[in-house]
């Protein structure tokens, strides 16, 4: 029996409409049409040290957070899934590994007819289940009601118009499809918040300068986190986009949060 999985990774370009209004990028006010270029430059600068810096900044916890995200998704063989702002593909590979584990437990035929576009990646093996694409999170190039799941990890705060990205997520999901967002958020314990603020603004940029030779990009990182809506407000934004049964889970007292919603 051939069980097909179509797992699509979208490395978003985060472009917005050409309005001559302004937006906040980090703590700086910039024109909206300039934000995508600014964010793109940041991620180009950090790309070569991306996984290393994630390990250093989170003490390796980002791996556990992503595992938690995938466990909430509960991937299944045959699903068509969209992972937006995929970075190095670590969330996508976790989803694929989970699906393959389910298939092995079911003693399924490991052969498949999947198509893979792009450069082969280490660890992909012969499954060829990933399609890599580049596009705009605010204007996805996928049909309505075409995806079983949608994930975005540490990416939505960089979108120029978060509301548009959420509406697009809702549009491409099938009925019963699940939206999941893992994002750095707001600590809700006063004493821990003071420690976290010191760590964020004093330690992270210094580590970025020492390891990656780039203090400015990591300064942007911590500033963009503080500008991101608090958990309750972001949950309301998800609901306003049309999702139901919206909820969130704080991890490490709100250092990160996983928001979820269903399209019903």
PyMOL commands that set and color helices and strands:
alter all, ss='L'
color gray80, all
select helices_A, chain A and resi 32-58+61-73+90-105+156-158+162-172+190-212+215-227+231-240+252-254
alter helices_A, ss='H'
color red, helices_A
select strands_A, chain A and resi 6-12+22-25+28-31+80-84+130-135+147-153+173-184+244-251+256-262
alter strands_A, ss='S'
color yellow, strands_A
deselect
rebuild
show_as cartoon
